[in-house]
């Protein structure tokens, strides 16, 4: 027998939400099989089986928040659906535990009657300590509640936070009711799906959806960025004639040689790196009363994915060629849309580029991706009449670019000069080669 535990989720992530189970109780699984999908603040992760066996119990359901290291299910030994009669069989034909498995006494003795639902001690535990989640134990300690007096509604007798809350509401020593219990339990955070329509007072209806964990995190970080940084935005415009001409002349040969398309992002990445070298405070961050001026260039590329905006990072972008940048950005964007990015691919980053132009945005003010102090916004290319000199004008493909920056360490003159440098490099693409 082994517990299915929430794996280490990476730096700064201590909990997640069970997005969905891919197996059910009684299913036979092999080592390495994916059992469940876990949603975290940044990415979705798969939880795999560590050994062969049968899913004897699912302890936490889809939509529930779980902590790192917490057991969310049990794998027992045996094969096939557990349906044999005897101590391991559940009433009503519901599978309980696989024949021959070494499940805890609480699993083997589970029954629907409230009197039999009291939590039993897990194997190896001292005394008769109740089987409870870490969150339930913490809540019981804070409220001075004896877990042995709390009635669990979990099929195997595991006490959850909702059981402790229900017990506290009913008074010391009172058991939680079996039928109305579901109404008393707080609604778990469910996967992003419609929760139905609720009529308003005037008779109109709305569709209610639960925000996903990632959307809640995005909302929190954006508000935090606006509240903690002295954010300001400056604008300029770029004549894209030279870049469009290069792409027109070279795109077929580039594609044939490197097996990747020549897009705009490699030009903008190179231009940003050239400007960061000239104005290094845009490649810094604030650490207390210190400045951390970074001597490397890990450029974040904002990607709109189904579950929300993510910013995968192109590492050491200053050392990459045009095709290498295009290849990395394309691969990261594909993984973002397929929800297969790793935490490593999202962590860090010294400066961010976001392209609202792909959605038709003509002008916007991007929000900082803290703790970074600069973000460049690209926009739609649009033909506009431009004065070439006092007597001549022409229609040119123009793009507005925007730089949002943290005014706490970046002065306005430096921010404007940075954006002018980006403009100059883009309008003279050959200069990108000289910037190295």
C-alpha positions in Angstrom: 0.0 0.0 0.0 1.2 3.5 -0.7 -0.3 7.0 -0.4 -0.8 9.3 -3.4 0.8 12.5 -2.2 0.9 16.0 -3.6 4.5 16.4 -5.0 6.9 19.2 -4.4 5.5 22.0 -6.5 8.6 24.2 -6.7 9.8 27.4 -5.1 7.2 29.6 -3.5 4.3 27.2 -4.2 2.9 25.4 -1.1 -0.5 24.2 -2.3 -2.7 23.6 -5.3 -6.2 22.6 -6.4 -7.1 19.2 -7.6 -8.3 20.0 -11.1 -9.6 16.5 -12.0 -9.0 12.8 -11.3 -8.2 10.6 -14.3 -8.9 7.4 -12.4 -11.6 6.2 -10.0 -11.7 3.9 -7.0 -11.2 0.3 -8.0 -9.1 1.1 -11.1 -5.9 -0.8 -11.7 -2.9 1.4 -12.3 0.8 0.9 -13.2 3.8 2.8 -12.0 4.1 6.1 -13.9 0.4 6.2 -14.9 -1.1 9.7 -14.5 -3.7 9.7 -11.8 -4.8 13.3 -11.4 -4.2 16.8 -12.6 -3.2 19.5 -10.1 -3.7 23.2 -10.8 -1.2 25.6 -9.2 -0.8 29.3 -9.4 1.5 29.0 -12.4 1.1 25.7 -14.2 -1.0 22.5 -14.2 1.0 19.4 -13.0 0.3 15.7 -13.4 0.4 13.4 -10.3 1.6 9.9 -11.3 1.5 6.5 -9.5 4.7 5.5 -7.8 3.9 1.8 -7.9 1.5 -0.8 -9.4 -1.7 -1.5 -7.7 -5.4 -0.6 -7.4 -6.9 2.8 -6.4 -8.4 1.7 -3.1 -9.5 5.1 -1.9 -9.7 8.7 -3.2 -9.3 11.0 -0.1 -9.7 14.5 -1.7 -12.0 15.4 -4.5 -11.7 17.6 -7.6 -11.9 21.3 -6.7 -10.4 20.8 -3.2 -7.3 22.7 -2.2 -4.4 20.4 -1.1 -1.0 21.1 0.4 2.4 19.8 -0.6 3.0 16.4 0.9 -0.7 15.8 1.7 -2.1 12.4 0.9 -5.0 12.6 -1.6 -5.5 8.9 -2.3 -4.3 5.4 -1.5 -3.0 2.7 -3.9 -3.5 -0.8 -2.6 -2.0 -4.1 -3.9 -4.0 -6.5 -6.0 -5.6 -6.2 -9.4 -9.0 -5.3 -10.8 -11.9 -3.6 -9.2 -12.3 -4.4 -5.5 -15.6 -6.2 -5.3 -14.9 -9.2 -3.1 -17.2 -9.8 -0.1 -15.8 -9.7 3.4 -14.2 -7.1 5.6 -12.8 -5.2 2.6 -16.2 -5.0 0.7 -18.4 -1.9 1.0 -22.2 -2.1 1.1 -24.3 -1.4 -2.0 -21.6 -2.7 -4.3 -19.4 0.3 -3.9 -15.7 -0.7 -4.2 -13.8 -0.3 -1.0 -10.3 -1.8 -1.1 -8.5 -4.3 -3.3 -8.3 -7.9 -2.0 -5.1 -8.5 -0.2 -4.3 -4.8 0.2 -2.8 -3.5 3.5 -5.1 -0.5 3.9 -5.5 1.1 7.3 -8.2 -0.2 9.6 -10.3 3.0 8.9 -10.5 1.9 5.2 -11.5 -1.7 5.9 -14.1 -0.7 8.4 -15.7 2.1 6.5 -19.5 2.0 6.3 -22.2 4.5 5.5 -23.7 4.6 9.0 -22.6 7.7 10.9 -21.6 5.7 13.9 -19.1 3.8 11.8 -17.7 6.9 10.1 -15.5 8.0 13.1 -11.9 8.3 12.1 -9.5 5.5 13.0 -5.8 5.6 13.6 -3.5 5.1 10.6 -0.9 2.4 10.7 2.2 3.4 12.6 0.5 6.2 14.5 0.9 6.4 18.3 -2.2 5.8 20.4 -5.6 6.3 18.8 -5.0 9.6 17.0 -7.8 10.4 14.6 -7.1 10.2 10.8 -7.3 13.8 9.7 -5.8 16.2 7.1 -3.1 18.6 8.2 -5.5 21.5 7.7 -8.1 19.9 9.9 -5.6 19.2 12.7 -4.4 22.8 12.6 -8.0 24.1 12.7 -8.9 21.8 15.6 -5.9 23.0 17.6 -6.8 26.6 17.0 -10.4 26.0 18.1 -9.6 23.7 21.0 -11.6 20.8 19.5 -10.8 17.2 20.2 -10.6 15.4 16.9 -11.7 12.1 18.5 -15.1 13.8 19.0 -15.4 15.0 15.4 -17.5 12.8 13.0 -16.0 12.5 9.5 -18.1 12.5 6.4 -15.3 11.0 4.2 -16.0 7.4 3.2 -12.8 6.2 4.9 -13.2 8.3 8.0 -10.7 11.0 7.2 -11.5 14.2 9.0 -11.4 17.3 6.8 -11.5 21.0 7.7 -15.3 21.1 6.9 -15.9 18.4 9.5 -14.1 20.5 12.2 -16.0 23.6 11.2 -19.3 21.7 11.3 -18.5 20.2 14.7 -17.6 23.7 16.0 -20.9 25.1 14.8 -22.9 22.3 16.5 -21.1 22.6 19.8 -18.5 20.4 21.6 -19.3 16.8 21.5 -22.0 17.1 18.8 -21.7 15.0 15.7 -22.2 16.5 12.3 -25.5 15.5 10.7 -25.3 13.0 7.9 -27.9 14.2 5.5 -27.6 18.0 5.7 -23.8 17.9 5.9 -23.3 18.8 2.3 -25.1 22.1 2.7 -22.9 23.0 5.7 -19.7 22.3 3.9 -18.0 25.3 2.3 -18.0 25.0 -1.5 -14.6 23.9 -2.7 -12.8 25.8 -5.5 -14.0 24.0 -8.6 -12.3 23.8 -12.0 -13.2 26.7 -14.3 -16.6 25.5 -15.4 -20.1 27.0 -15.5 -21.9 26.7 -12.1 -25.3 27.4 -13.5 -27.5 30.5 -14.0 -28.8 32.5 -11.0 -31.8 34.7 -11.5 -31.4 38.3 -10.4 -34.1 40.3 -8.6 -35.4 41.9 -11.8 -35.8 38.5 -13.3 -32.7 38.5 -15.5 -30.2 35.7 -15.4 -26.4 35.6 -15.3 -24.0 32.7 -15.7 -21.8 32.2 -12.7 -18.3 30.8 -13.1 -15.7 30.0 -10.4 -12.4 31.8 -11.1 -9.5 29.3 -11.6 -6.6 29.4 -9.2 -4.4 30.8 -12.0 -6.9 33.6 -12.8 -7.0 34.5 -9.1 -3.2 34.6 -9.0 -3.0 36.7 -12.1 -5.5 39.2 -10.6 -3.6 39.3 -7.3 -0.2 39.9 -9.0 -1.5 42.6 -11.3 -3.1 44.5 -8.4 0.1 44.0 -6.4 2.2 45.5 -9.2 0.0 48.6 -9.3 0.1 49.0 -5.6 3.8 48.4 -5.0 5.5 50.0 -8.0 5.6 53.6 -9.0 4.5 52.6 -12.5 4.6 55.0 -15.4 4.3 54.4 -19.2 6.1 56.2 -22.1 5.3 55.8 -25.8 6.9 56.0 -29.1 6.3 54.8 -32.7 8.4 52.7 -35.0 8.5 52.7 -38.8 8.5 49.0 -39.6 9.4 49.4 -43.3 12.9 48.0 -43.0 11.9 44.9 -41.0 9.0 44.1 -43.3 11.3 44.4 -46.3 13.8 42.0 -44.7 11.0 39.5 -43.9 9.6 39.7 -47.4 13.0 39.1 -49.0 14.4 36.5 -46.6 11.4 34.6 -45.1 11.4 31.7 -47.6 15.2 31.2 -47.4 15.1 31.6 -43.6 12.3 29.0 -43.3 14.1 26.6 -45.6 17.4 26.8 -43.8 16.3 26.9 -40.2 12.9 25.2 -40.4 11.3 28.1 -38.5 9.5 31.3 -39.6 11.1 34.7 -39.3 8.7 36.7 -37.1 8.9 40.0 -35.4 9.8 38.7 -32.0 13.4 38.0 -32.7 13.9 41.6 -34.0 12.2 43.0 -30.9 14.1 40.7 -28.5 17.4 41.7 -30.0 16.5 45.4 -29.9 15.4 45.2 -26.3 18.7 43.5 -25.4 20.7 46.2 -27.1 18.7 48.9 -25.2 19.1 47.0 -21.9 22.9 47.0 -22.4 22.8 50.8 -22.9 20.4 51.4 -20.0 21.0 48.6 -17.4 18.6 49.9 -14.8 15.8 48.6 -16.9 17.3 45.1 -16.3 17.4 45.4 -12.5 15.1 44.8 -9.6 14.6 46.3 -6.1 15.7 44.2 -3.1 14.9 46.1 0.0 17.2 49.1 -0.1 19.5 47.6 -2.7 19.4 47.4 -6.5 20.1 44.1 -8.2 21.5 45.0 -11.6 21.5 41.8 -13.7 24.3 41.2 -16.1 22.3 38.5 -18.0 19.3 38.8 -20.3 16.5 36.3 -19.6 13.6 37.8 -21.6 10.0 36.9 -20.7 7.6 36.6 -23.6 3.9 37.0 -22.6 1.6 34.4 -24.1 -2.2 34.3 -24.0 -3.2 30.8 -23.0 -6.6 29.4 -22.4 -6.3 29.5 -18.6 -4.8 33.0 -18.6 -1.7 35.0 -19.4 1.7 33.2 -18.8 5.2 34.5 -19.3 7.7 31.8 -20.3 11.3 32.9 -20.3 13.9 32.8 -23.1 17.2 32.2 -21.2 20.4 34.0 -22.1 18.7 35.6 -25.1 21.7 37.7 -25.9 23.7 34.6 -26.8 21.0 33.3 -29.2 20.8 33.8 -32.9 17.6 34.9 -34.7 16.5 31.4 -35.6 17.3 30.2 -32.1 15.2 32.9 -30.6 12.3 32.2 -33.0 12.5 28.5 -32.3 12.5 28.9 -28.5 9.6 31.4 -28.5 7.6 29.2 -30.8 8.2 26.1 -28.6 7.4 28.0 -25.4 4.2 29.4 -26.9 3.0 26.0 -28.1 3.7 24.5 -24.6 1.8 27.4 -23.0 -1.3 26.8 -25.1 -1.1 23.1 -24.5 -0.7 23.8 -20.7 2.6 21.8 -20.5 5.0 24.4 -19.4 7.3 23.5 -16.5 7.8 25.8 -13.5 11.5 26.3 -14.6 10.3 27.7 -17.9 8.2 30.3 -16.0 10.6 31.3 -13.2 12.9 34.3 -13.3 13.1 36.7 -16.2 14.8 40.1 -16.2 12.5 42.0 -18.7 9.2 41.2 -20.5 7.9 41.8 -24.0 4.1 41.6 -24.6 2.5 41.8 -28.0 -1.1 43.0 -28.0 -0.9 43.7 -31.7 -1.7 40.1 -32.5 -5.2 40.8 -31.1 -5.5 44.2 -32.9 -4.5 46.5 -30.1 -3.4 49.9 -31.4 -2.2 51.3 -28.1 -2.1 50.1 -24.5 -0.2 50.5 -21.2 1.3 47.1 -20.1 1.5 46.3 -16.4 4.8 45.4 -14.9 5.7 41.7 -14.3 7.1 42.3 -10.8 9.8 42.2 -9.5 10.9 43.3 -13.0 11.0 47.1 -13.5 10.4 47.2 -17.2 8.0 45.8 -19.8 7.7 46.6 -23.5 4.4 46.6 -25.3 4.1 45.9 -29.0 1.0 46.8 -31.0 -0.7 46.5 -34.4 1.2 47.6 -37.5 -1.0 50.2 -39.3 -0.4 52.2 -42.4 -0.3 55.9 -41.5 0.8 59.1 -43.4 4.3 60.1 -42.2 6.1 63.4 -43.1 9.4 62.4 -44.7 10.6 66.0 -44.8 9.0 69.5 -45.1 7.7 68.8 -48.6 7.2 65.0 -48.8 5.0 62.5 -47.0 4.3 58.8 -47.5 2.1 56.0 -46.1 4.4 53.9 -43.8 3.7 50.7 -41.7 3.9 52.2 -38.2 3.7 50.5 -34.8 3.2 52.2 -31.5 5.4 50.8 -28.7 5.0 51.4 -25.0 7.4 51.0 -22.1 6.0 50.7 -18.6 8.7 51.1 -16.0 9.1 51.4 -12.2 9.8 55.1 -11.5 11.3 54.3 -8.2 14.6 53.4 -9.8 14.2 54.4 -13.5 14.0 58.1 -14.2 11.8 59.4 -17.0 14.8 60.5 -19.1 16.3 57.0 -19.0 13.0 55.4 -19.8 12.5 57.7 -22.8 16.0 57.1 -24.0 15.6 53.4 -23.7 12.5 53.4 -25.9 14.2 55.7 -28.4 17.1 53.2 -28.6 14.7 50.3 -29.2 13.1 52.4 -32.0 16.4 53.2 -33.6 17.5 49.6 -33.6 14.2 48.4 -35.1 14.3 51.0 -37.9 17.9 50.1 -38.7 17.9 46.2 -38.4 21.5 46.0 -39.5 22.4 47.8 -36.3 21.1 44.7 -34.4 24.1 42.8 -35.7 26.5 45.3 -34.4 24.8 45.3 -30.9 25.8 41.6 -30.8 
